[in-house]
Amino acid sequence: MAQGRVTKRAVDALYCEAGKDRAFLWDDALAGFGAVAFPTGRKAYVAQYRKDGRSRRVTIGEHGRLTPDEARSQAKVILGAVEKGSDPIAERRAARAVRTFGQVAENFLSLHVAAKRKGRTSEEYSALLRGHVLPAIGAKRILDVRRADVARLHARMADRPFQANRAVALVSAVWNWAARRDEVALADNPAKGIERYPEQGRERFLTSEELSRLGDALRDAETIGLPWAADEGGPRAKHLAKPDNRRIKLDPFAVAAIRLLILTGARLREILDARWSQVDLERGVIFLADSKTGKKPIYLSAAAQAVLASLPRIEGNPHIIAGAKEGAPRADLKKPWAAVKRAAGLEGVRLHDLRHSFASFGAGASLGLPIIGKLLGHSQAATTHRYAHLDADPLRRAVDTIGATISAAMDGGKAEVVPLSKVPRR
């Protein structure tokens, strides 16, 4: 074991003798600092110290990548930390044990979301993580994720403000979950303080005239069929049916599902997954054992009950909206809805807008937001409040009364007060 001044010339001359696994050169000016040579020719700088009665050695860096003076400076820091009670090796091991954001996120999905959230939520979180979040910050140790990283992710998704905001919220949720497990500090959440993009309201309410067109399209879909688009310039154009014959009838279960969506204000999966055993026609209710907000009754109007009465029951399939697969509900309504809205001239209208339209007609009839919220199955009153601006009847009566009073006074006549009917408190 050689000892002397650790210099570039000395380290270059250091070699490992045959039959040995390494050779050391220890610095005679800084105790614990040295260089090591291996049989392969690789050389490195090391710092050696005693901790809890044991001798420990930590590698500082490769010879050639570090100069002796650079390595000596780092050795002073390491050995000084040991004097203050630190253990560099234990700290390095702890640092390597810190999981990446991606590893934590995968646990968040499997241990938290899968157990405590609905299946649709789990799918949305998974798609957002794998499509956007993990490619950006998944490989970073979770402790190394900074606000700047999340801000860059948010900025890259500026053309999709809704998704961008959800991505930041999801990063925040993963971090807070990890904080509850003492992996990170709650106060260091890197998603905190990032200003969200403004989001345009996505509610779309059908007018009475649009509902009329929708009704016509649904009647055609189950009787004469809906027209289908054809490529008149395609290679098989001459084999196409005549324009008058280019119609196709839709699956009666698909048409019934669309009718039930607009007549009940229910969510898509609530209708598609509903079972005949949950229907109580005497009370006019479908009792869902589970929904986005837990147990929920779907109240059936006479029109909705008529739709149910028109549907056949498929032997071996418990679902109201039977699918092609034995015993299973219909998977979705994408194709039939695309055909219906094209025929009705409702391009851009989503199936979920039927739920908004149901609520808008209730608000316009001044049924009261608490009642509408119960019909929709909202767990929070704030969710229903988005329809408050549609509840115009009480305001209309109020403005008519005020206007009539002011107008009569300005005309020099006696102000006539128009009595208001009592408006229910909200």
Secondary structure, 3 states (H helix, E strand, C coil): CEEECCCHHHHHHCCCCCCCCCEEEEECCCCCEEEEECCCCCEEEEEEEEECCEEEEEEEEEECCECHHHHHHHHHHHHHHHHCCCCHHHHHHHHHHCCEHHHHHHHHHHHHHHHHCCHHHHHHHHHHHHHHHHHHHCCCEHHHCCHHHHHHHHHHCCCCHHHHHHHHHHHHHHHHHHHHCCCCCHHHCCCCCCCCCCCCCCCCCCCHHHHHHHHHHHHHHHCCCEECCCCCCCCCHHHCCCHHHCEECCCHHHHHHHHHHHHHCCCHHHHHCCEHHHEECCCCEEEECCCCCCCEEEECCHHHHHHHHHCCCCCCCCECCECCCCCCECCCCHHHHHHHHHHHCCCCCCCHHHHHHHHHHHHHCCCCHHHHHHHHCCCCHHHHHHHHHHCCHHHHHHHHHHHHHHHHHHCCCCCCCCCCCCCCCC
